[in-house]
Amino acid sequence: LEPFIQISSPVEIARTAEKTNSVFQDGKVENASSLNVSKAERVNVIELNSADSATLTTIKGIGAFYAKNIIKHRNSLGGFVTKEQLLEIWKFDQEKLNAIEKYIDIDESKIKKININTCEAVDLKSPYIKWTVANAIVNYRKNHGKYKTVDEIKKTDLVDEETYRKIVPYLIVE
């Protein structure tokens, strides 16, 4: 079936919607005339976890500087879980987030997950996981056996509640 499967990118969906006088809204493409939406009010929603820098720069207020930093932060995290993670980017403030929020969306299925039962400390290193925490997670597994659930990483002395809350979307056990 693979040769017959066609998946459109968010950019292609937006272009198609524009050509057919449609609007991409709340994850659906609808006819603009039935929604009484003018061309100026149409919103092209961009998915942050798959957008390239050229696509990001189509958002008003996002130039090459921010596009590069968004992609750099996304790659270091393994993907965005919330829009608020953009605030962790240097010089990205709440005002900028408020201005672009309606133009962005997040697909959590595109997040890179790390299996804590097979990874090494270097695989865990991220903005949320310091080197000492990554080593503690791996060493605990080596000393106590495989993790049955992700919650078990709390048993290490270095994973506090705030760190756990930030890293849990990126971890799996298999």
N, C-alpha and C positions, 0 to 999 in steps of 0.2 A: 504493500500500500504506500510505501514511502514516496515513490515518484509522484503520487497523486495528492500528497499533502502540501498545502500552501498556507504558510503562516505569515501574516502581514506584520510589519513593524509598526510601532506607534506613528512614525513619520508617514508611512504609506497610508495608514488609516486616516490620518489628518488630511493628507493631500486628496484622497478619494472623497472624503467628506466635503472638502472645499469645492471640488469639481462638481459634485452632485447636489450642492446647496444643502448639505447636511451639517449637523453639529455633533461633535463627540462630547457627550456629557454623561457623567456618572457611569462610565464604563460602557455606554451604548451609543451607537450612531443613530441619530434621529434626523428627520427632515426639518430643516431650519424654519421653513414657512409654517409648519404645523405648530412650532414652538414660538412663533413670532419673534425670532431672533434675527437681528440685522447682521450683515457681514462684519461690521466693526465689533459686535458683541460675541462673535464665535470664539471659542476657546479650544486651542489645540493642546491637549494634555500630553506631556512627555513623561515616559517611565524612566525614573532616575537610575535604576539598576542595570539598564541596558543601553542608555543613551550615550552617543559619542559626543566629542566636544563640538562638532559642527551643529548637531541637533540642540545641544544645550545653549549655544549662542543665539538660537532663534527665540529664546525667552527674553523679553524686554528686561534689561537690567543685568543680564548675565553675558559678560564679554569673555574673551579668551582667558583672562586671568582667573576668573571664577570657574569657568568650565574646566580648566586644567586642574584646579584645586579640588573641585567636586569629584572628578574622576580619580585623582590621587587619593583622596580620603576614602572614597568608595572602595577602591582596590585594597587599601590598607585594612579596612574593616572587614571586607568580604561581602559588602553590599549594605544598603541602607535598610533599616527596619522602620524608622520613623523619619518624617520630614524634619523634625527638630534636630536630628543629628547634623544637619547642615550648619547649625549654629556653632559646631565644634571647629569649623573651618575658619582660618585666620581672616579677620576683617568681615566675616559674614555675620550680620546682626539680625535682630528680630524684625526690624523695619524691612530689610531686604527679603526675609522669609515671608513676611506678610504680603509683600508685593508680588511674589512669584508663586505663592502657595496654590493658587487655583490652576496654575499651568503645569504642575508636577503631580506625579502619582508614584506609588511604590508597589512593586510586585515582589512580595516576600519569597516567592518560589525561586527567585533568581539569586537568593543569598547563598554564598558559599558556606557549606556546613563542614565542620571538622569532626571526625570521629575520634573521641577522646580515648578510645580503647586501642587505637593503632598509631596515633600521631606521635611525633617527637616534639620536644619543647619548642624548637624553631618553627614548627608548623602553627603553634598556638600564639606566637608573638603577634600582638596587634596593639592599636592605641589603647585598648581596654585591658590587655593582659601584659603585664610587665614580665621581664625575663624570670624573675624570682617566682612569680605566680605560675608561669608556664612550667618551670622545673618542678614546683611542688605538685602540680596536677599529674605530671608524668611519673614522678618518683612515688607518689601515693599509689598509682596503678601498679607500678613495678613491685612495690612492697606488699600490697593487699589484694592484688588480682584485678581483673577487669571490672570496670564500673557497670552496674546493672541499670542505673538511671543517671541522668546528668546531674540531678540534685546531690549526688554523692560527692561531687567536687567540693561541696561546702565543708566536708570533713577535713579537708586540708586546712592548715592554720592560716593560710594567706588569702583565702577566698572569702571576703566579707560579703554582706548582703548587697551592697551597692555594686561591687564588681560582678557578683553573680547575676544580678538583674541586667547588667549591660551585656554580658557575654553569653548568656543562656540561648539567645536566638541563633547563635553561630555554632552551637555544639550539638552533636548527636552521639548516641551509643549504638553500636551494631555488633 
